[in-house]
Amino acid sequence: DSIDAREIFDLIRSINDPEHPLTLEELNVVEQVRVQVSDPESTVAVAFTPTIPHCSMATLIGLSIKVKLLRSLPQRFKMDVHITPGTHASEHAVNKQLADKERPGL
C-alpha cells in the first residue's frame, strides 16, 4: 500500500503539545498542507509551525513528530521534519538538531 499525506497527517495530528492540553492539530502546529510524501522515493517531509516565534519546545515537538513517524512507517522512509520557514527565532538551530543523525533514540 502506498502512503499519502493524509495518512502521515493522521499519524501526527493527535500528538499532544508539551505545554498545552491540546493536540498539535488543534493548535495549528501541524497541517495536512505542510506534509509532503513521495512513496516511490520513500520520502516524507513535515513542516511544523510553533505557536510562538520563541517557542522553547520547538525541538521537543519536532522530535515527537519524528519519533511517531519512525515508529509508524516502514524503515525504507527517509524523514525530514523541520520548522515552517520564517516561523521561529531559532529556526536554523532547531532544524539542525532535528536533522542530527547521531541523536540518541533516533
Backbone as ProteinMPNN parsed JSONL, in Angstrom:
{"seq_chain_A": "DSIDAREIFDLIRSINDPEHPLTLEELNVVEQVRVQVSDPESTVAVAFTPTIPHCSMATLIGLSIKVKLLRSLPQRFKMDVHITPGTHASEHAVNKQLADKERPGL", "coords_chain_A": {"N_chain_A": [[0.83, -1.2, 0.0], [0.517, 2.194, -0.832], [1.7, 5.182, 0.738], [0.218, 8.187, 1.789], [-0.103, 11.836, 2.082], [-2.271, 12.388, 3.756], [-2.436, 10.127, 5.363], [-0.022, 10.313, 6.793], [-0.464, 12.751, 8.109], [-2.634, 11.988, 9.707], [-1.302, 10.328, 11.486], [0.254, 12.097, 13.007], [-1.319, 14.2, 13.907], [-2.652, 13.949, 16.354], [-0.773, 14.134, 18.351], [0.13, 15.347, 21.5], [0.636, 18.704, 22.579], [3.544, 19.759, 24.354], [3.216, 21.806, 26.226], [0.568, 22.533, 26.411], [-2.856, 21.5, 26.919], [-3.697, 20.475, 24.496], [-3.913, 19.149, 21.124], [-1.416, 18.891, 18.492], [-2.642, 19.396, 16.072], [-4.957, 20.842, 16.868], [-3.79, 23.186, 17.73], [-2.836, 24.199, 15.413], [-0.225, 23.607, 14.775], [0.629, 21.51, 13.255], [-0.354, 20.85, 9.91], [-2.225, 19.412, 7.274], [-1.558, 20.367, 4.729], [1.102, 20.955, 4.93], [2.501, 18.645, 4.784], [4.456, 16.485, 2.941], [4.718, 13.748, 0.771], [6.488, 11.214, -0.881], [5.911, 8.322, -2.051], [7.074, 6.531, -3.986], [9.744, 7.407, -3.88], [10.259, 7.037, -1.269], [10.129, 9.098, 0.719], [9.363, 11.442, 3.293], [8.234, 14.572, 4.231], [7.766, 16.91, 6.741], [6.603, 19.961, 7.695], [6.42, 22.006, 10.504], [4.689, 24.389, 12.544], [5.608, 26.366, 15.102], [3.798, 27.604, 18.007], [4.473, 30.145, 18.899], [7.033, 32.586, 17.995], [9.269, 32.275, 19.661], [9.168, 29.793, 20.814], [10.021, 27.511, 23.23], [9.804, 24.834, 23.15], [10.092, 23.838, 20.629], [12.068, 22.082, 19.501], [11.538, 19.724, 20.935], [8.893, 19.223, 20.112], [9.301, 18.782, 17.372], [10.931, 16.49, 17.532], [9.113, 14.74, 18.701], [7.27, 14.407, 16.64], [8.949, 13.227, 14.757], [9.752, 10.811, 16.034], [7.266, 9.534, 16.3], [6.693, 9.078, 13.589], [8.885, 7.482, 12.87], [8.357, 5.197, 14.353], [6.015, 4.36, 13.197], [6.118, 4.126, 10.421], [7.278, 2.205, 7.543], [10.714, 1.097, 7.487], [12.048, 1.938, 5.213], [11.547, 4.568, 4.649], [12.733, 7.911, 4.437], [12.99, 10.628, 6.55], [12.126, 14.066, 6.879], [11.805, 16.396, 9.133], [10.906, 19.572, 9.919], [10.969, 23.095, 10.838], [8.431, 25.316, 9.774], [9.472, 27.563, 7.36], [10.617, 30.733, 8.485], [9.069, 30.973, 10.814], [10.051, 30.737, 13.382], [12.301, 31.946, 15.862], [14.754, 30.663, 16.297], [15.067, 28.994, 14.122], [17.021, 27.782, 12.324], [18.861, 26.558, 14.093], [17.201, 24.755, 15.485], [16.265, 23.159, 13.358], [18.696, 22.037, 12.614], [19.277, 20.435, 14.841], [17.125, 18.643, 14.658], [17.758, 17.307, 12.345], [19.966, 15.878, 13.016], [21.718, 13.001, 12.783], [22.961, 11.534, 14.7], [21.569, 11.634, 16.99], [20.478, 10.354, 20.054], [18.361, 7.512, 20.248], [17.089, 7.912, 17.868]], "CA_chain_A": [[0.0, 0.0, 0.0], [1.285, 3.429, -0.832], [1.416, 6.075, 1.867], [-0.005, 9.552, 1.296], [-0.003, 12.913, 3.071], [-3.36, 12.267, 4.733], [-2.053, 9.065, 6.304], [1.018, 10.885, 7.658], [-1.123, 13.74, 8.961], [-3.424, 11.259, 10.708], [-0.375, 9.797, 12.49], [0.859, 13.133, 13.865], [-2.284, 15.232, 14.316], [-3.124, 13.766, 17.734], [0.318, 14.303, 19.32], [-0.174, 16.448, 22.42], [1.637, 19.74, 22.766], [4.13, 19.591, 25.695], [2.862, 22.888, 27.158], [-0.866, 22.799, 26.39], [-3.658, 20.26, 26.913], [-4.273, 20.397, 23.157], [-3.101, 18.417, 20.153], [-0.712, 19.729, 17.524], [-3.626, 19.84, 15.079], [-5.816, 21.879, 17.463], [-3.001, 24.417, 17.838], [-2.354, 24.506, 14.058], [1.222, 23.381, 14.688], [0.734, 20.665, 12.058], [-1.469, 20.935, 8.97], [-2.018, 18.446, 6.187], [-0.927, 21.019, 3.566], [2.551, 21.043, 5.153], [3.038, 17.286, 4.74], [4.738, 16.014, 1.585], [5.103, 12.341, 0.735], [6.745, 10.569, -2.161], [6.013, 6.895, -1.771], [8.085, 5.888, -4.843], [11.086, 7.792, -3.424], [10.306, 6.736, 0.171], [10.448, 10.3, 1.497], [8.297, 12.159, 3.985], [8.665, 15.863, 4.758], [6.741, 17.556, 7.557], [6.93, 21.28, 8.246], [5.514, 22.332, 11.612], [4.713, 25.809, 12.88], [5.467, 26.591, 16.548], [2.721, 28.537, 18.335], [5.071, 31.483, 19.009], [8.377, 32.601, 17.392], [10.33, 31.92, 20.617], [8.723, 28.563, 21.474], [11.16, 26.746, 23.771], [9.513, 23.41, 22.965], [10.115, 23.526, 19.191], [12.859, 20.876, 19.246], [10.796, 18.599, 21.501], [7.748, 18.965, 19.231], [9.846, 18.167, 16.162], [11.36, 15.129, 17.865], [7.896, 13.943, 18.929], [6.756, 14.078, 15.303], [9.904, 12.311, 14.125], [9.67, 9.505, 16.705], [5.977, 8.937, 15.919], [6.826, 8.595, 12.211], [9.848, 6.376, 12.864], [7.708, 4.016, 14.932], [4.806, 4.018, 12.459], [6.343, 3.922, 8.986], [8.311, 1.229, 7.173], [12.073, 1.623, 7.624], [12.561, 2.467, 3.949], [11.279, 6.001, 4.536], [13.633, 8.948, 4.947], [12.141, 11.679, 7.078], [12.613, 15.428, 7.064], [10.889, 17.152, 9.979], [11.534, 20.885, 10.074], [10.098, 24.228, 11.147], [7.961, 26.091, 8.624], [10.407, 28.687, 7.221], [10.234, 32.063, 8.945], [8.096, 30.982, 11.921], [10.689, 30.571, 14.694], [13.521, 32.746, 16.006], [15.943, 29.788, 16.227], [14.704, 28.009, 13.096], [18.165, 27.02, 11.803], [19.411, 25.724, 15.165], [16.254, 23.669, 15.749], [16.305, 22.252, 12.207], [19.971, 21.303, 12.672], [19.107, 19.389, 15.859], [16.181, 17.643, 14.162], [18.391, 16.562, 11.257], [21.149, 15.207, 13.558], [21.611, 11.534, 12.693], [23.589, 10.941, 15.883], [20.685, 11.85, 18.129], [20.134, 9.086, 20.696], [16.979, 7.074, 20.137], [16.514, 8.151, 16.533]], "C_chain_A": [[0.863, 1.248, 0.0], [0.797, 4.33, 0.305], [1.251, 7.483, 1.308], [0.02, 10.563, 2.444], [-1.084, 12.807, 4.139], [-3.012, 11.231, 5.805], [-0.996, 9.576, 7.293], [0.394, 11.878, 8.63], [-1.931, 13.056, 10.056], [-2.542, 10.677, 11.82], [0.068, 10.864, 13.49], [-0.125, 14.146, 14.433], [-2.664, 15.152, 15.791], [-2.003, 13.83, 18.775], [-0.026, 15.503, 20.197], [0.985, 17.425, 22.503], [2.198, 19.607, 24.184], [3.682, 20.645, 26.708], [1.363, 23.167, 27.25], [-1.629, 21.48, 26.421], [-4.355, 20.063, 25.56], [-3.356, 19.603, 22.237], [-2.406, 19.403, 19.214], [-1.658, 20.219, 16.434], [-4.483, 20.979, 15.632], [-5.099, 23.223, 17.564], [-2.486, 24.898, 16.472], [-0.835, 24.438, 13.943], [1.506, 22.48, 13.482], [-0.543, 20.807, 11.227], [-1.176, 19.992, 7.811], [-1.314, 19.086, 4.986], [0.592, 21.129, 3.702], [3.225, 19.669, 5.225], [3.24, 16.894, 3.276], [5.253, 14.582, 1.649], [5.392, 11.952, -0.706], [6.956, 9.094, -1.861], [7.05, 6.218, -2.677], [9.525, 6.2, -4.406], [11.3, 7.507, -1.939], [10.738, 7.945, 1.006], [9.183, 10.9, 2.097], [8.908, 13.458, 4.498], [7.492, 16.486, 5.507], [7.3, 18.884, 8.038], [5.927, 21.544, 9.365], [5.742, 23.779, 12.027], [4.542, 25.977, 14.388], [4.412, 27.671, 16.833], [3.223, 29.974, 18.477], [6.499, 31.44, 18.467], [9.514, 32.209, 18.343], [9.976, 30.653, 21.396], [9.927, 27.732, 21.924], [10.989, 25.248, 23.554], [9.635, 22.971, 21.507], [10.898, 22.246, 18.888], [12.119, 19.64, 19.75], [9.598, 18.23, 20.615], [8.228, 18.264, 17.961], [10.277, 16.732, 16.393], [10.161, 14.21, 18.103], [7.295, 13.499, 17.598], [7.646, 13.019, 14.664], [9.807, 10.902, 14.722], [8.369, 8.794, 16.334], [6.073, 8.349, 14.509], [7.785, 7.409, 12.134], [9.215, 5.085, 13.351], [6.549, 3.512, 14.081], [5.035, 3.646, 11.001], [7.351, 2.813, 8.725], [9.693, 1.883, 7.188], [12.623, 2.254, 6.357], [12.409, 3.984, 3.84], [12.378, 6.865, 5.157], [12.731, 10.103, 5.371], [12.852, 13.007, 7.204], [11.542, 16.164, 7.854], [11.577, 18.476, 10.262], [10.479, 21.953, 10.371], [9.688, 24.911, 9.843], [8.844, 27.335, 8.508], [9.817, 30.02, 7.679], [9.306, 32.117, 10.137], [8.721, 30.827, 13.307], [12.012, 31.318, 14.723], [14.792, 31.911, 15.85], [15.754, 28.682, 15.202], [15.884, 27.145, 12.648], [18.752, 26.087, 12.857], [18.497, 24.528, 15.443], [16.293, 22.664, 14.598], [17.584, 21.421, 12.194], [19.873, 20.158, 13.69], [18.196, 18.266, 15.344], [16.796, 16.771, 13.074], [19.584, 15.731, 11.732], [20.944, 13.695, 13.584], [22.16, 10.832, 13.933], [22.712, 11.033, 17.128], [20.298, 10.51, 18.758], [18.65, 8.764, 20.525], [16.363, 7.28, 18.776], [17.252, 7.363, 15.494]], "O_chain_A": [[1.833, 1.339, 0.753], [-0.344, 4.245, 0.758], [2.033, 7.924, 0.466], [0.147, 10.198, 3.613], [-0.833, 13.107, 5.306], [-3.264, 11.435, 6.992], [-1.076, 9.298, 8.49], [0.684, 11.854, 9.826], [-1.914, 13.495, 11.206], [-2.984, 10.55, 12.962], [0.238, 10.577, 14.675], [0.218, 14.88, 15.36], [-2.964, 16.172, 16.411], [-2.253, 13.605, 19.96], [-0.426, 16.552, 19.692], [2.153, 17.036, 22.498], [1.44, 19.369, 25.124], [3.756, 20.412, 27.915], [0.937, 23.961, 28.089], [-1.105, 20.451, 25.993], [-5.47, 19.545, 25.499], [-2.176, 19.408, 22.531], [-2.758, 20.581, 19.149], [-1.499, 21.329, 15.925], [-4.711, 21.973, 14.942], [-5.733, 24.275, 17.492], [-1.776, 25.901, 16.397], [-0.234, 25.125, 13.117], [2.499, 22.667, 12.777], [-1.65, 20.875, 11.76], [-0.024, 19.802, 7.421], [-0.55, 18.413, 4.295], [1.291, 21.367, 2.717], [4.367, 19.547, 5.668], [2.31, 16.964, 2.472], [6.108, 14.249, 2.469], [4.653, 12.305, -1.626], [8.044, 8.676, -1.466], [7.837, 5.405, -2.191], [10.415, 5.361, -4.545], [12.395, 7.712, -1.415], [11.595, 7.834, 1.882], [8.103, 10.871, 1.506], [9.968, 13.449, 5.123], [6.38, 16.579, 4.988], [8.336, 18.932, 8.703], [4.726, 21.331, 9.194], [6.838, 24.321, 11.882], [3.449, 25.756, 14.909], [4.167, 28.543, 16.0], [2.48, 30.918, 18.205], [7.123, 30.38, 18.473], [10.601, 31.85, 17.89], [10.44, 30.469, 22.521], [10.743, 27.307, 21.107], [11.93, 24.479, 23.753], [9.306, 21.828, 21.188], [10.441, 21.415, 18.103], [12.08, 18.619, 19.064], [9.328, 17.049, 20.399], [7.635, 17.276, 17.526], [10.026, 15.858, 15.564], [10.197, 13.033, 17.744], [6.864, 12.355, 17.452], [7.158, 12.04, 14.1], [9.783, 9.916, 13.985], [8.369, 7.589, 16.084], [5.588, 7.245, 14.264], [7.526, 6.444, 11.415], [9.501, 4.008, 12.829], [6.138, 2.36, 14.222], [4.229, 2.927, 10.411], [8.184, 2.511, 9.581], [9.824, 3.08, 6.931], [13.575, 3.032, 6.422], [13.078, 4.613, 3.02], [12.876, 6.584, 6.247], [11.825, 10.5, 4.639], [14.021, 13.073, 7.584], [10.494, 16.515, 7.311], [12.693, 18.507, 10.781], [9.28, 21.746, 10.183], [10.497, 25.064, 8.928], [8.954, 28.092, 9.473], [8.697, 30.386, 7.323], [8.791, 33.187, 10.461], [8.001, 30.79, 14.305], [12.754, 31.328, 13.741], [15.794, 32.398, 15.328], [16.227, 27.562, 15.394], [15.77, 25.92, 12.595], [19.103, 24.948, 12.548], [18.979, 23.409, 15.618], [16.346, 21.456, 14.83], [17.569, 20.25, 11.812], [20.331, 19.046, 13.426], [18.465, 17.086, 15.57], [16.396, 15.619, 12.903], [20.155, 14.967, 10.954], [20.1, 13.182, 14.319], [21.851, 9.666, 14.179], [23.091, 10.555, 18.197], [19.833, 9.617, 18.051], [17.795, 9.642, 20.644], [15.227, 6.866, 18.544], [16.915, 7.433, 14.312]]}, "name": "protein", "num_of_chains": 1, "seq": "DSIDAREIFDLIRSINDPEHPLTLEELNVVEQVRVQVSDPESTVAVAFTPTIPHCSMATLIGLSIKVKLLRSLPQRFKMDVHITPGTHASEHAVNKQLADKERPGL"}
